[in-house]
């Protein structure tokens, strides 16, 4: 069974989320297999530079969350 994704705008300006939080949402979306990277960036109002800036903190966040599962 193939997964499908609904292209719905996630955020509109002004967003209540910070740029870091929007980058985390985009990184999570990309990690779950969203096929259109450009659309994910657009929906979350972030750039490739934002993803690069915040990927380390997102990875730390993900590792803390996964450690809680044990």
Rosetta blueprint (number, residue, H / E / L):
1 X L
2 X L
3 X L
4 X L
5 X L
6 X L
7 X L
8 X L
9 X L
10 X L
11 X L
12 X L
13 X L
14 X L
15 X L
16 X L
17 X L
18 X L
19 X H
20 X H
21 X H
22 X H
23 X H
24 X H
25 X H
26 X H
27 X H
28 X H
29 X H
30 X H
31 X H
32 X L
33 X L
34 X L
35 X L
36 X L
37 X H
38 X H
39 X H
40 X H
41 X H
42 X H
43 X H
44 X H
45 X L
46 X L
47 X L
48 X H
49 X H
50 X H
51 X H
52 X H
53 X H
54 X H
55 X H
56 X H
57 X H
58 X H
59 X H
60 X H
61 X H
62 X H
63 X H
64 X H
65 X H
66 X H
67 X H
68 X H
69 X L
70 X L
